[in-house]
Amino acid sequence: MLVALVGCCMGGGQTGLNVSAPTGYPTAIRATAASWMLGMGRLGSVPGSSIGGVPMSFTTIFRVPAIPADLAALAITINGRDADRAHVQAIGG
């Protein structure tokens, strides 16, 4: 169950970046911004592979990757709420 949860959070965090780019950046820089977001997200795979090679307990191996996934989920949630508020204000609600 824990493996499935971590997998969903990691995939969801990366996918959430693609979804948030159109709402967070103007059209002229949207592709560049999305590429930078994805690049920074994948930059963590370099030290992550090194850290994963260090002997850890079974539970630590699953808890450590959950931290950035949780932070990504929190950031996407906060950004989504802000975008919803801005949309409501833009339509005069």
Distance bins in CASP14 RR format, pairs under 12 A and 6 or more apart:
PFRMAT RR
TARGET T0000
AUTHOR 0000-0000-0000
RMODE 2
METHOD distances of the structure
MODEL  1
1 7 0 0 0 0 0 1 0 0 0 0 0
1 8 0 0 0 0 0 1 0 0 0 0 0
1 62 0 0 0 0 0 1 0 0 0 0 0
2 8 0 0 0 0 0 1 0 0 0 0 0
2 9 0 0 0 0 0 1 0 0 0 0 0
2 58 0 0 0 0 1 0 0 0 0 0 0
2 59 0 0 0 0 1 0 0 0 0 0 0
2 60 0 0 0 0 0 1 0 0 0 0 0
2 61 0 0 0 0 1 0 0 0 0 0 0
2 62 1 0 1 0 0 0 0 0 0 0 0
2 63 0 0 0 0 1 0 0 0 0 0 0
2 65 0 0 0 0 0 1 0 0 0 0 0
2 66 0 0 0 0 1 0 0 0 0 0 0
3 9 0 0 0 0 0 1 0 0 0 0 0
3 10 0 0 0 0 0 1 0 0 0 0 0
3 58 0 0 0 0 0 1 0 0 0 0 0
3 59 0 0 0 0 0 1 0 0 0 0 0
3 61 0 0 0 0 1 0 0 0 0 0 0
3 62 1 0 0 1 0 0 0 0 0 0 0
3 65 0 0 0 0 0 1 0 0 0 0 0
3 66 0 0 0 0 0 1 0 0 0 0 0
4 10 0 0 0 0 0 1 0 0 0 0 0
4 11 0 0 0 0 0 1 0 0 0 0 0
4 62 0 0 0 0 0 1 0 0 0 0 0
5 11 0 0 0 0 0 1 0 0 0 0 0
5 12 0 0 0 0 0 1 0 0 0 0 0
5 62 0 0 0 0 1 0 0 0 0 0 0
5 63 0 0 0 0 0 1 0 0 0 0 0
5 65 0 0 0 0 0 1 0 0 0 0 0
5 66 1 0 0 1 0 0 0 0 0 0 0
5 69 0 0 0 0 1 0 0 0 0 0 0
5 70 0 0 0 0 0 1 0 0 0 0 0
5 73 0 0 0 0 0 1 0 0 0 0 0
6 12 0 0 0 0 0 1 0 0 0 0 0
6 13 0 0 0 0 0 1 0 0 0 0 0
6 59 0 0 0 0 0 1 0 0 0 0 0
6 61 0 0 0 0 1 0 0 0 0 0 0
6 62 1 0 1 0 0 0 0 0 0 0 0
6 63 0 0 0 0 1 0 0 0 0 0 0
6 64 0 0 0 0 1 0 0 0 0 0 0
6 65 1 0 1 0 0 0 0 0 0 0 0
6 66 1 0 1 0 0 0 0 0 0 0 0
6 67 0 0 0 0 0 1 0 0 0 0 0
6 68 0 0 0 0 0 1 0 0 0 0 0
6 69 1 0 0 1 0 0 0 0 0 0 0
6 70 0 0 0 0 0 1 0 0 0 0 0
6 73 0 0 0 0 0 1 0 0 0 0 0
7 13 0 0 0 0 1 0 0 0 0 0 0
7 14 0 0 0 0 0 1 0 0 0 0 0
7 15 0 0 0 0 0 1 0 0 0 0 0
7 62 0 0 0 0 1 0 0 0 0 0 0
7 65 0 0 0 0 1 0 0 0 0 0 0
7 66 0 0 0 0 1 0 0 0 0 0 0
7 69 1 0 0 1 0 0 0 0 0 0 0
7 73 0 0 0 0 0 1 0 0 0 0 0
8 14 0 0 0 0 0 1 0 0 0 0 0
8 15 0 0 0 0 0 1 0 0 0 0 0
8 65 0 0 0 0 0 1 0 0 0 0 0
8 66 0 0 0 0 0 1 0 0 0 0 0
8 69 0 0 0 0 1 0 0 0 0 0 0
8 70 0 0 0 0 0 1 0 0 0 0 0
8 72 0 0 0 0 0 1 0 0 0 0 0
8 73 0 0 0 0 1 0 0 0 0 0 0
9 15 0 0 0 0 0 1 0 0 0 0 0
9 16 0 0 0 0 0 1 0 0 0 0 0
9 62 0 0 0 0 0 1 0 0 0 0 0
9 63 0 0 0 0 0 1 0 0 0 0 0
9 65 0 0 0 0 1 0 0 0 0 0 0
9 66 1 0 0 1 0 0 0 0 0 0 0
9 67 0 0 0 0 0 1 0 0 0 0 0
9 68 0 0 0 0 1 0 0 0 0 0 0
9 69 1 1 0 0 0 0 0 0 0 0 0
9 70 1 0 0 1 0 0 0 0 0 0 0
9 71 0 0 0 0 0 1 0 0 0 0 0
9 72 1 0 0 1 0 0 0 0 0 0 0
9 73 1 0 0 1 0 0 0 0 0 0 0
9 74 0 0 0 0 0 1 0 0 0 0 0
9 76 0 0 0 0 0 1 0 0 0 0 0
10 16 0 0 0 0 0 1 0 0 0 0 0
10 17 0 0 0 0 0 1 0 0 0 0 0
10 41 0 0 0 0 0 1 0 0 0 0 0
10 42 0 0 0 0 0 1 0 0 0 0 0
10 44 0 0 0 0 0 1 0 0 0 0 0
10 45 0 0 0 0 0 1 0 0 0 0 0
10 48 0 0 0 0 0 1 0 0 0 0 0
10 62 0 0 0 0 0 1 0 0 0 0 0
10 64 0 0 0 0 0 1 0 0 0 0 0
10 65 1 0 0 1 0 0 0 0 0 0 0
10 66 0 0 0 0 1 0 0 0 0 0 0
10 67 0 0 0 0 0 1 0 0 0 0 0
10 68 0 0 0 0 1 0 0 0 0 0 0
10 69 1 0 1 0 0 0 0 0 0 0 0
10 70 0 0 0 0 0 1 0 0 0 0 0
10 71 0 0 0 0 0 1 0 0 0 0 0
10 72 0 0 0 0 1 0 0 0 0 0 0
10 73 0 0 0 0 0 1 0 0 0 0 0
11 17 0 0 0 0 1 0 0 0 0 0 0
11 18 0 0 0 0 0 1 0 0 0 0 0
11 19 0 0 0 0 0 1 0 0 0 0 0
11 41 0 0 0 0 0 1 0 0 0 0 0
11 65 0 0 0 0 0 1 0 0 0 0 0
11 68 0 0 0 0 0 1 0 0 0 0 0
11 69 0 0 0 0 1 0 0 0 0 0 0
11 72 0 0 0 0 1 0 0 0 0 0 0
11 73 0 0 0 0 0 1 0 0 0 0 0
11 76 0 0 0 0 0 1 0 0 0 0 0
12 18 0 0 0 0 1 0 0 0 0 0 0
12 19 0 0 0 0 1 0 0 0 0 0 0
12 20 0 0 0 0 0 1 0 0 0 0 0
12 68 0 0 0 0 0 1 0 0 0 0 0
12 69 1 0 0 1 0 0 0 0 0 0 0
12 70 0 0 0 0 0 1 0 0 0 0 0
12 72 1 0 0 1 0 0 0 0 0 0 0
12 73 1 0 0 1 0 0 0 0 0 0 0
12 75 0 0 0 0 0 1 0 0 0 0 0
12 76 0 0 0 0 1 0 0 0 0 0 0
12 77 0 0 0 0 0 1 0 0 0 0 0
13 19 0 0 0 0 1 0 0 0 0 0 0
13 20 0 0 0 0 1 0 0 0 0 0 0
13 37 0 0 0 0 0 1 0 0 0 0 0
13 38 0 0 0 0 0 1 0 0 0 0 0
13 41 0 0 0 0 1 0 0 0 0 0 0
13 42 0 0 0 0 0 1 0 0 0 0 0
13 65 0 0 0 0 0 1 0 0 0 0 0
13 66 0 0 0 0 0 1 0 0 0 0 0
13 68 0 0 0 0 1 0 0 0 0 0 0
13 69 1 0 0 1 0 0 0 0 0 0 0
13 70 0 0 0 0 1 0 0 0 0 0 0
13 71 0 0 0 0 1 0 0 0 0 0 0
13 72 1 0 1 0 0 0 0 0 0 0 0
13 73 1 0 0 1 0 0 0 0 0 0 0
13 74 0 0 0 0 0 1 0 0 0 0 0
13 75 0 0 0 0 1 0 0 0 0 0 0
13 76 1 0 0 1 0 0 0 0 0 0 0
13 77 0 0 0 0 0 1 0 0 0 0 0
13 79 0 0 0 0 0 1 0 0 0 0 0
14 20 0 0 0 0 0 1 0 0 0 0 0
14 34 0 0 0 0 0 1 0 0 0 0 0
14 37 0 0 0 0 1 0 0 0 0 0 0
14 38 1 0 0 1 0 0 0 0 0 0 0
14 39 0 0 0 0 0 1 0 0 0 0 0
14 40 0 0 0 0 0 1 0 0 0 0 0
14 41 1 0 0 1 0 0 0 0 0 0 0
14 42 0 0 0 0 1 0 0 0 0 0 0
14 44 0 0 0 0 0 1 0 0 0 0 0
14 45 0 0 0 0 0 1 0 0 0 0 0
14 68 0 0 0 0 0 1 0 0 0 0 0
14 69 0 0 0 0 1 0 0 0 0 0 0
14 72 1 0 0 1 0 0 0 0 0 0 0
14 73 0 0 0 0 0 1 0 0 0 0 0
14 76 0 0 0 0 0 1 0 0 0 0 0
15 21 0 0 0 0 0 1 0 0 0 0 0
15 34 0 0 0 0 0 1 0 0 0 0 0
15 37 0 0 0 0 0 1 0 0 0 0 0
15 38 0 0 0 0 0 1 0 0 0 0 0
15 69 0 0 0 0 0 1 0 0 0 0 0
15 72 0 0 0 0 1 0 0 0 0 0 0
15 73 0 0 0 0 0 1 0 0 0 0 0
15 76 0 0 0 0 1 0 0 0 0 0 0
16 22 0 0 0 0 0 1 0 0 0 0 0
16 23 0 0 0 0 0 1 0 0 0 0 0
16 24 0 0 0 0 0 1 0 0 0 0 0
16 34 0 0 0 0 0 1 0 0 0 0 0
16 37 0 0 0 0 1 0 0 0 0 0 0
16 38 0 0 0 0 0 1 0 0 0 0 0
16 41 0 0 0 0 0 1 0 0 0 0 0
16 69 0 0 0 0 0 1 0 0 0 0 0
16 72 1 0 0 1 0 0 0 0 0 0 0
16 73 0 0 0 0 1 0 0 0 0 0 0
16 75 0 0 0 0 1 0 0 0 0 0 0
16 76 1 0 1 0 0 0 0 0 0 0 0
16 77 0 0 0 0 0 1 0 0 0 0 0
16 79 0 0 0 0 1 0 0 0 0 0 0
16 80 0 0 0 0 1 0 0 0 0 0 0
17 23 0 0 0 0 0 1 0 0 0 0 0
17 24 0 0 0 0 0 1 0 0 0 0 0
17 25 0 0 0 0 0 1 0 0 0 0 0
17 33 0 0 0 0 1 0 0 0 0 0 0
17 34 1 0 0 1 0 0 0 0 0 0 0
17 35 0 0 0 0 0 1 0 0 0 0 0
17 36 0 0 0 0 1 0 0 0 0 0 0
17 37 1 0 1 0 0 0 0 0 0 0 0
17 38 1 0 0 1 0 0 0 0 0 0 0
17 39 0 0 0 0 1 0 0 0 0 0 0
17 40 0 0 0 0 1 0 0 0 0 0 0
17 41 1 0 0 1 0 0 0 0 0 0 0
17 42 0 0 0 0 0 1 0 0 0 0 0
17 72 1 0 0 1 0 0 0 0 0 0 0
17 73 0 0 0 0 0 1 0 0 0 0 0
17 75 0 0 0 0 1 0 0 0 0 0 0
17 76 1 0 0 1 0 0 0 0 0 0 0
17 79 0 0 0 0 0 1 0 0 0 0 0
18 24 0 0 0 0 0 1 0 0 0 0 0
18 25 0 0 0 0 0 1 0 0 0 0 0
18 30 0 0 0 0 0 1 0 0 0 0 0
18 31 0 0 0 0 0 1 0 0 0 0 0
18 33 0 0 0 0 0 1 0 0 0 0 0
18 34 1 0 0 1 0 0 0 0 0 0 0
18 35 0 0 0 0 0 1 0 0 0 0 0
18 37 0 0 0 0 1 0 0 0 0 0 0
18 38 1 0 0 1 0 0 0 0 0 0 0
18 39 0 0 0 0 0 1 0 0 0 0 0
18 41 0 0 0 0 0 1 0 0 0 0 0
18 76 0 0 0 0 0 1 0 0 0 0 0
19 34 0 0 0 0 1 0 0 0 0 0 0
19 37 0 0 0 0 0 1 0 0 0 0 0
19 72 0 0 0 0 0 1 0 0 0 0 0
19 76 1 0 0 1 0 0 0 0 0 0 0
19 79 0 0 0 0 1 0 0 0 0 0 0
19 80 0 0 0 0 1 0 0 0 0 0 0
19 83 0 0 0 0 0 1 0 0 0 0 0
20 30 0 0 0 0 0 1 0 0 0 0 0
20 33 0 0 0 0 1 0 0 0 0 0 0
20 34 0 0 0 0 1 0 0 0 0 0 0
20 37 1 0 0 1 0 0 0 0 0 0 0
20 38 0 0 0 0 0 1 0 0 0 0 0
20 72 0 0 0 0 0 1 0 0 0 0 0
20 73 0 0 0 0 0 1 0 0 0 0 0
20 75 0 0 0 0 1 0 0 0 0 0 0
20 76 1 0 0 1 0 0 0 0 0 0 0
20 77 0 0 0 0 0 1 0 0 0 0 0
20 78 0 0 0 0 0 1 0 0 0 0 0
20 79 1 0 1 0 0 0 0 0 0 0 0
20 80 1 0 0 1 0 0 0 0 0 0 0
20 81 0 0 0 0 0 1 0 0 0 0 0
20 82 0 0 0 0 0 1 0 0 0 0 0
20 83 1 0 0 1 0 0 0 0 0 0 0
21 27 0 0 0 0 0 1 0 0 0 0 0
21 29 0 0 0 0 1 0 0 0 0 0 0
21 30 1 0 1 0 0 0 0 0 0 0 0
21 31 0 0 0 0 1 0 0 0 0 0 0
21 32 0 0 0 0 1 0 0 0 0 0 0
21 33 1 0 1 0 0 0 0 0 0 0 0
21 34 1 1 0 0 0 0 0 0 0 0 0
21 35 0 0 0 0 1 0 0 0 0 0 0
21 36 0 0 0 0 1 0 0 0 0 0 0
21 37 1 0 0 1 0 0 0 0 0 0 0
21 38 0 0 0 0 1 0 0 0 0 0 0
21 76 0 0 0 0 0 1 0 0 0 0 0
21 79 0 0 0 0 0 1 0 0 0 0 0
21 83 0 0 0 0 0 1 0 0 0 0 0
22 29 0 0 0 0 0 1 0 0 0 0 0
22 30 1 0 0 1 0 0 0 0 0 0 0
22 31 0 0 0 0 0 1 0 0 0 0 0
22 33 0 0 0 0 1 0 0 0 0 0 0
22 34 0 0 0 0 1 0 0 0 0 0 0
22 37 0 0 0 0 0 1 0 0 0 0 0
22 79 0 0 0 0 0 1 0 0 0 0 0
22 80 0 0 0 0 0 1 0 0 0 0 0
22 83 0 0 0 0 1 0 0 0 0 0 0
23 30 0 0 0 0 1 0 0 0 0 0 0
23 33 0 0 0 0 0 1 0 0 0 0 0
23 34 0 0 0 0 0 1 0 0 0 0 0
23 76 0 0 0 0 0 1 0 0 0 0 0
23 79 1 0 0 1 0 0 0 0 0 0 0
23 80 1 0 0 1 0 0 0 0 0 0 0
23 81 0 0 0 0 0 1 0 0 0 0 0
23 82 0 0 0 0 1 0 0 0 0 0 0
23 83 1 0 1 0 0 0 0 0 0 0 0
23 84 0 0 0 0 1 0 0 0 0 0 0
23 85 0 0 0 0 0 1 0 0 0 0 0
23 86 0 0 0 0 1 0 0 0 0 0 0
23 87 0 0 0 0 1 0 0 0 0 0 0
23 90 0 0 0 0 0 1 0 0 0 0 0
24 30 0 0 0 0 1 0 0 0 0 0 0
24 33 1 0 0 1 0 0 0 0 0 0 0
24 34 0 0 0 0 1 0 0 0 0 0 0
24 37 0 0 0 0 0 1 0 0 0 0 0
24 76 0 0 0 0 0 1 0 0 0 0 0
24 79 1 0 0 1 0 0 0 0 0 0 0
24 80 0 0 0 0 1 0 0 0 0 0 0
24 82 0 0 0 0 1 0 0 0 0 0 0
24 83 1 0 0 1 0 0 0 0 0 0 0
24 86 0 0 0 0 1 0 0 0 0 0 0
24 87 0 0 0 0 0 1 0 0 0 0 0
25 31 0 0 0 0 1 0 0 0 0 0 0
25 32 0 0 0 0 1 0 0 0 0 0 0
25 33 1 0 1 0 0 0 0 0 0 0 0
25 34 1 0 0 1 0 0 0 0 0 0 0
25 35 0 0 0 0 0 1 0 0 0 0 0
25 36 0 0 0 0 1 0 0 0 0 0 0
25 37 0 0 0 0 1 0 0 0 0 0 0
25 79 0 0 0 0 0 1 0 0 0 0 0
25 83 0 0 0 0 0 1 0 0 0 0 0
26 32 0 0 0 0 0 1 0 0 0 0 0
26 33 0 0 0 0 1 0 0 0 0 0 0
27 33 0 0 0 0 0 1 0 0 0 0 0
27 34 0 0 0 0 0 1 0 0 0 0 0
29 35 0 0 0 0 0 1 0 0 0 0 0
29 36 0 0 0 0 1 0 0 0 0 0 0
29 37 0 0 0 0 0 1 0 0 0 0 0
30 36 0 0 0 0 0 1 0 0 0 0 0
30 37 0 0 0 0 0 1 0 0 0 0 0
31 37 0 0 0 0 0 1 0 0 0 0 0
31 38 0 0 0 0 0 1 0 0 0 0 0
32 38 0 0 0 0 0 1 0 0 0 0 0
32 39 0 0 0 0 0 1 0 0 0 0 0
33 39 0 0 0 0 0 1 0 0 0 0 0
33 40 0 0 0 0 0 1 0 0 0 0 0
34 40 0 0 0 0 0 1 0 0 0 0 0
34 41 0 0 0 0 0 1 0 0 0 0 0
35 41 0 0 0 0 0 1 0 0 0 0 0
35 42 0 0 0 0 0 1 0 0 0 0 0
36 42 0 0 0 0 0 1 0 0 0 0 0
36 43 0 0 0 0 0 1 0 0 0 0 0
37 43 0 0 0 0 0 1 0 0 0 0 0
37 72 0 0 0 0 0 1 0 0 0 0 0
37 75 0 0 0 0 0 1 0 0 0 0 0
37 76 0 0 0 0 0 1 0 0 0 0 0
37 79 0 0 0 0 0 1 0 0 0 0 0
38 44 0 0 0 0 0 1 0 0 0 0 0
38 45 0 0 0 0 0 1 0 0 0 0 0
39 45 0 0 0 0 1 0 0 0 0 0 0
39 46 0 0 0 0 0 1 0 0 0 0 0
40 46 0 0 0 0 0 1 0 0 0 0 0
40 68 0 0 0 0 0 1 0 0 0 0 0
40 72 0 0 0 0 0 1 0 0 0 0 0
41 47 0 0 0 0 0 1 0 0 0 0 0
41 48 0 0 0 0 0 1 0 0 0 0 0
41 68 0 0 0 0 1 0 0 0 0 0 0
41 69 0 0 0 0 0 1 0 0 0 0 0
41 71 0 0 0 0 0 1 0 0 0 0 0
41 72 0 0 0 0 1 0 0 0 0 0 0
41 75 0 0 0 0 0 1 0 0 0 0 0
42 48 0 0 0 0 0 1 0 0 0 0 0
42 49 0 0 0 0 0 1 0 0 0 0 0
42 68 0 0 0 0 0 1 0 0 0 0 0
43 49 0 0 0 0 0 1 0 0 0 0 0
43 68 0 0 0 0 0 1 0 0 0 0 0
44 50 0 0 0 0 0 1 0 0 0 0 0
44 51 0 0 0 0 1 0 0 0 0 0 0
44 52 0 0 0 0 0 1 0 0 0 0 0
44 64 0 0 0 0 0 1 0 0 0 0 0
44 65 0 0 0 0 0 1 0 0 0 0 0
44 67 0 0 0 0 0 1 0 0 0 0 0
44 68 1 0 0 1 0 0 0 0 0 0 0
44 69 0 0 0 0 0 1 0 0 0 0 0
44 72 0 0 0 0 0 1 0 0 0 0 0
45 51 0 0 0 0 0 1 0 0 0 0 0
45 52 0 0 0 0 0 1 0 0 0 0 0
45 65 0 0 0 0 0 1 0 0 0 0 0
45 68 0 0 0 0 0 1 0 0 0 0 0
46 52 0 0 0 0 0 1 0 0 0 0 0
47 53 0 0 0 0 0 1 0 0 0 0 0
47 54 0 0 0 0 0 1 0 0 0 0 0
47 64 0 0 0 0 0 1 0 0 0 0 0
47 65 0 0 0 0 0 1 0 0 0 0 0
47 68 0 0 0 0 0 1 0 0 0 0 0
48 54 0 0 0 0 1 0 0 0 0 0 0
48 56 0 0 0 0 0 1 0 0 0 0 0
48 61 0 0 0 0 0 1 0 0 0 0 0
48 64 0 0 0 0 1 0 0 0 0 0 0
48 65 0 0 0 0 1 0 0 0 0 0 0
48 67 0 0 0 0 0 1 0 0 0 0 0
48 68 0 0 0 0 1 0 0 0 0 0 0
49 65 0 0 0 0 0 1 0 0 0 0 0
51 60 0 0 0 0 1 0 0 0 0 0 0
51 61 0 0 0 0 1 0 0 0 0 0 0
51 64 1 0 0 1 0 0 0 0 0 0 0
51 65 0 0 0 0 1 0 0 0 0 0 0
51 67 0 0 0 0 0 1 0 0 0 0 0
51 68 0 0 0 0 0 1 0 0 0 0 0
52 60 0 0 0 0 1 0 0 0 0 0 0
52 61 1 0 0 1 0 0 0 0 0 0 0
52 62 0 0 0 0 0 1 0 0 0 0 0
52 64 0 0 0 0 1 0 0 0 0 0 0
52 65 0 0 0 0 1 0 0 0 0 0 0
53 60 0 0 0 0 0 1 0 0 0 0 0
53 61 0 0 0 0 1 0 0 0 0 0 0
53 64 0 0 0 0 0 1 0 0 0 0 0
54 60 0 0 0 0 1 0 0 0 0 0 0
54 61 0 0 0 0 1 0 0 0 0 0 0
54 64 0 0 0 0 0 1 0 0 0 0 0
55 61 0 0 0 0 1 0 0 0 0 0 0
56 62 0 0 0 0 1 0 0 0 0 0 0
56 63 0 0 0 0 1 0 0 0 0 0 0
56 64 1 0 0 1 0 0 0 0 0 0 0
56 65 0 0 0 0 0 1 0 0 0 0 0
57 63 0 0 0 0 1 0 0 0 0 0 0
57 64 0 0 0 0 0 1 0 0 0 0 0
58 64 0 0 0 0 0 1 0 0 0 0 0
59 65 0 0 0 0 0 1 0 0 0 0 0
59 66 0 0 0 0 0 1 0 0 0 0 0
60 66 0 0 0 0 0 1 0 0 0 0 0
60 67 0 0 0 0 0 1 0 0 0 0 0
62 69 0 0 0 0 0 1 0 0 0 0 0
63 69 0 0 0 0 0 1 0 0 0 0 0
63 70 0 0 0 0 0 1 0 0 0 0 0
64 70 0 0 0 0 0 1 0 0 0 0 0
65 71 0 0 0 0 0 1 0 0 0 0 0
65 72 0 0 0 0 0 1 0 0 0 0 0
66 72 0 0 0 0 0 1 0 0 0 0 0
66 73 0 0 0 0 1 0 0 0 0 0 0
67 73 0 0 0 0 0 1 0 0 0 0 0
67 74 0 0 0 0 0 1 0 0 0 0 0
68 74 0 0 0 0 0 1 0 0 0 0 0
68 75 0 0 0 0 0 1 0 0 0 0 0
69 75 0 0 0 0 0 1 0 0 0 0 0
69 76 0 0 0 0 0 1 0 0 0 0 0
70 76 0 0 0 0 0 1 0 0 0 0 0
70 77 0 0 0 0 0 1 0 0 0 0 0
71 77 0 0 0 0 0 1 0 0 0 0 0
71 78 0 0 0 0 0 1 0 0 0 0 0
72 78 0 0 0 0 0 1 0 0 0 0 0
72 79 0 0 0 0 0 1 0 0 0 0 0
73 79 0 0 0 0 0 1 0 0 0 0 0
73 80 0 0 0 0 0 1 0 0 0 0 0
74 80 0 0 0 0 0 1 0 0 0 0 0
74 81 0 0 0 0 0 1 0 0 0 0 0
75 81 0 0 0 0 0 1 0 0 0 0 0
75 82 0 0 0 0 0 1 0 0 0 0 0
76 82 0 0 0 0 0 1 0 0 0 0 0
76 83 0 0 0 0 0 1 0 0 0 0 0
77 83 0 0 0 0 0 1 0 0 0 0 0
77 84 0 0 0 0 0 1 0 0 0 0 0
78 84 0 0 0 0 0 1 0 0 0 0 0
78 85 0 0 0 0 0 1 0 0 0 0 0
79 85 0 0 0 0 0 1 0 0 0 0 0
79 86 0 0 0 0 0 1 0 0 0 0 0
80 86 0 0 0 0 1 0 0 0 0 0 0
80 87 0 0 0 0 1 0 0 0 0 0 0
80 88 0 0 0 0 0 1 0 0 0 0 0
81 87 0 0 0 0 0 1 0 0 0 0 0
81 88 0 0 0 0 0 1 0 0 0 0 0
82 88 0 0 0 0 0 1 0 0 0 0 0
82 89 0 0 0 0 0 1 0 0 0 0 0
83 89 0 0 0 0 0 1 0 0 0 0 0
83 90 0 0 0 0 0 1 0 0 0 0 0
84 90 0 0 0 0 0 1 0 0 0 0 0
84 91 0 0 0 0 0 1 0 0 0 0 0
84 93 0 0 0 0 0 1 0 0 0 0 0
85 91 0 0 0 0 0 1 0 0 0 0 0
85 92 0 0 0 0 0 1 0 0 0 0 0
85 93 0 0 0 0 0 1 0 0 0 0 0
86 92 0 0 0 0 0 1 0 0 0 0 0
86 93 0 0 0 0 0 1 0 0 0 0 0
87 93 0 0 0 0 1 0 0 0 0 0 0
END
